[in-house]
Each structure stands twice: as structure tokens, then as C-alpha cells.
Amino acid sequence: MEAKNNKKTIWAWCMFDWANQSYNIVITSTIFPAYFVEVTKFNSKNTQMVTFLGHRYVNTVLSNYILGLSYLVVAAILPILTSIADYRGNKKSYLQLFTWLGSLACAGLFFFKPGVGLEIPMLCFGLASIGYCGGFVFYNSYLPQIATPDKQDAVSAKGFIYGYVGSIVVQVLCFIVVLEPNWFGITDDWLPARISFLMVFVWWIGFSIIPFHLLPKGQPNAGKHNYNVITGGFKELAKVFGKVRNMPLLKRFLASFFLYSIGVQTIMLVAANFAAKELHMPDAALISIVLIIQVVAVPGALIASKSSEKFGNVRTLVGLVAVWSAICLYAYFITNSAQFYVAAVVIGIVMGGVQSLSRSTYSKYLPENIPDTASYFSFYDVTEKLSIVVGLFCFGFVEAVTNEMRDSTLALDGFFVLGLIMLIVLMFTENKLRKQRVEVEA
């Protein structure tokens, strides 16, 4: 087994976040959402209604449903694949498979333009999401393999920081192409955005070569297995599930993480659409807002890491989720761009903190000296993906019924409050178990 806390290995791990956040910033947050709305309005003669597989949808509701469905697919297949990866010790192969799938799907979006039906572009949109999410579970599972528990908060924060900085760089490059097409002799109004989708493909797969080359392959579970790979994957998953049920801290953390992630992940995915539809902000302003969120997320992750050293992980998460709940309620009353910019800054700070600290907190609750961690991290990632499914479908359903995104933010705030309550329960449980442990040792 390779020694933990190796600087080169940690750098390679962080570079995967640097690479794949190009998808997150361009495809889910800025250029593609704006491009999708404009193309669908053009195709439907300036209305928000689109036809997909013979049914009529509001354009943004359709994109939320497709995104939610892709996360549901990931949640369904990852427990099987991660169990097989643990069983065979080949999680790097799955990391590569999903990265290629996602990046090639982004390249496929280049062919999405006015006059083209939505079926193939939405398939590419969904596959890109599956590739991004699928790769992330295997990426996350490396954390306890490459860093000791005392270093995992800092390493987790470092990974997110690399991702935020990388996303800023690729966004600026795409921003130049989209806003200054004349510099490159481009006269087709629809071409710059489509070129940005190809740039995501090149960036994503190009920088992923570094972790593909330097990260350890993974280790198969110890012991001899007499069952085949498929049934073995299910049996390994069942064993891990049984262990998780008997871990009071891990079990409670997953419950709270599920609830507050419904709000966190959904807000991050729909923020640009909210600003465009509710506040009528131009594309350039939307891109600048997302860039602001990414920039302030860097110090947010660092602050959360330092705070966890002083106050502990769970107490820090309680504070972060409380802020998330307040900002979600605040979003309901936003009426102008200035107010949205304020919300964006706060979201960026708490986003960086809650993401990095959630991952490292879960890692710390895992049992020590397990041969590989992909199956355990499948529970973390499936929990997150299911929370996104619930959040996106809830957000889309409320908007479809009320025709108001503002009402959807109130629904999300309820999940934040429930998640906050569960975190407080976890904090008391952790303190109780710590006291019991001290008494036994005494």
C-alpha cells in the first residue's frame, strides 16, 4: 500500500477536481443553461414551452427533470459498481470510464443548435451529468486512502479549492470566446457557446490524464471469494450496508447530510435560472455571479477547515447549514440584482465550507484499516445524488404548479431546517459517546 500524505499523490487527486469542475461551471451553471433557454425560446417562437418525447414542458422544468433523472440513474448503478470496484480493486478504471463518458457527452452538445430536436441534446446533457457524478464517487473514495484522518479536512478542502480555481480559469477562457467572438473571426451567433462545450471536453479529459497516471489503482478486498463479480458486488454492498446501520454517528450524519444536501445541491444547480427568469439578469451578469461564487468558495473552504480544527466538524457544519437556511429564506424576497449579488457572495462562502467539510466528516466516521473505500463512499455519493433528485424534482414540481421559482425556494428551506435539526442530534450523540468512552477508559 502506498504511504499516505504523499504530496504528489494528493496533488494528482486535486487535479481531478481541477479537471471535472469545467463541466460543473459551464454545463450546469452558466453557458449551457443560458444557451438552452435561448435555443428553446427560438425554436418555440419566443415561448418557454418545449416538446420532448411528445410531451410539453416549461423549458427549465424539463432541464431540471433531465438532470434529476441522471442523478437517479447514478444513484441506482453506483452501489453495484463501487462494490465491484472494492471486490476487484479497480476503482481507477471506473474513474476513467465515467470521465470519458461525461467529457464525450459535453463534446456532443456542440451539435445542439436552433432547429435541432431536443431528444439527442438532452441525452448528451444527461450522460454528461452521469459521467461527472459517476467519476466523483470513485474520486471521493480515494480521500481516506491518500490522507490520514488528521489531514483529511485540509486535503478535502484543497481538492475543492483546486476545483474552484480550475473552474474559474476555464470559465474565463469560455467567457472570452462567448463575449468576444469577433476576435476569432466567428460570425455565427450560436457558435461561440457550442465551442465552449468542446473546450469543456478538452479541459476535462486533458487534465484528468494526470490523476489517471498518478493515482493508485486501488486494492481488492482481502480474502478469497468464490462468487462471481456481479453477485460479489451485491454481497459486498449488503455487508457494508449492515455495518453502516450499526454505526450511530455515520448513520445520523448520512441522514442530516441527505436533508441539507437537498437544499445545497439544488440551489447551486438552479441559481442561474432563478436569476434569469425571476430577475431578468443578462447572461454576462449571470456568468459574473457564478464566477463570484467560485472565487469566494476558496476562502470558504479554508475557513471551514480552520473552524473544524477549533470547534469540531459537526459544530462547524451546524453553523454553515444555519446560514444556508437563512440565505434560502432570503432568496424568496430578492427583487433586484444587488440583493442577488449579496446572496451569491454568502452562498459561495458557505458552499465551499459545507462541501469540503461534509466529505471529510464522512471520511472520519469510516472504520479504520479497511482495504478499499469505494463501497463505503457509494453510500455517501448515493445519499447526495438522491438528495439532488428529490431537490430538483421538488423544485421543478413547485415551479410547474405555481409558475413561481420563489415558491420553490421556500420548499427547499424546509429541508435545510430538518437537516439542521439532525446535525444538532448528531452533535449531542457524538458528545454522549465521547463521554462514555472517557468513562470506560477511566
NORHUMO-V715843 format. One record per pair of residues at least 12 apart in sequence whose C-alpha atoms are under 6 Angstrom apart, sorted by the first residue. I is the first residue (numbers start at 0). J is the second residue. D is the distance in Angstrom with one decimal. If there is no record, write none. Layout:
I;J;D  I;J;D
This chain:
3;145;4.6  3;146;5.0  4;145;5.8  4;146;4.8  11;209;6.0  11;210;4.7  12;210;5.8  13;158;4.4  13;161;6.0  15;207;5.5  16;162;4.5  17;161;5.1  17;162;4.1  17;165;4.6  18;203;4.6  18;206;5.2  18;207;5.8  19;203;5.2  20;162;5.5  20;166;5.4  21;166;5.1  21;199;5.6  24;166;6.0  29;286;5.6  38;113;5.5  60;395;5.1  63;391;5.8  67;388;4.5  67;391;5.7  69;125;5.3  69;129;5.7  70;384;5.4  74;381;4.8  74;384;5.8  78;377;5.5  79;232;5.7  81;373;5.2  81;374;5.0  82;232;4.5  82;235;5.7  82;236;5.6  82;374;4.9  83;232;4.5  85;219;5.7  85;371;5.8  85;373;5.8  86;219;5.3  86;220;5.4  87;219;4.7  88;217;4.8  88;218;4.2  88;219;3.8  89;216;6.0  89;217;5.7  91;216;5.4  94;134;4.8  94;137;5.8  97;130;4.3  97;133;5.7  97;134;5.1  98;130;5.6  98;134;5.9  100;130;5.2  101;127;3.9  101;130;3.8  101;131;5.7  102;200;4.6  104;123;4.8  104;126;6.0  104;127;5.0  105;127;5.9  105;196;5.6  105;200;5.8  106;196;5.9  106;197;4.8  106;200;5.6  108;120;5.9  109;193;4.6  109;196;6.0  136;380;5.7  140;372;5.4  140;373;5.0  140;376;5.4  151;359;5.6  152;304;5.8  152;359;5.2  155;355;5.4  156;300;5.4  156;355;5.0  160;297;5.2  163;293;5.3  173;195;5.3  176;191;5.8  177;191;4.8  177;192;5.8  218;371;5.9  220;370;5.7  249;364;5.7  251;425;5.9  255;418;4.6  255;421;5.0  255;422;5.7  257;382;5.7  257;386;5.5  258;414;5.4  258;418;4.7  259;414;5.9  259;415;4.7  259;418;4.7  260;386;5.9  261;386;4.5  261;387;5.5  261;390;4.8  262;411;5.2  264;387;6.0  265;390;5.5  265;391;5.9  292;343;5.8  292;344;5.9  292;347;4.1  295;347;5.3  295;348;5.4  296;347;4.6  296;348;4.7  296;351;4.4  299;348;4.2  299;351;5.0  299;352;5.1  300;351;4.4  300;352;4.2  303;352;4.8  319;349;5.9  324;412;5.7  324;415;5.4  327;412;5.8  331;405;5.0  394;407;5.0
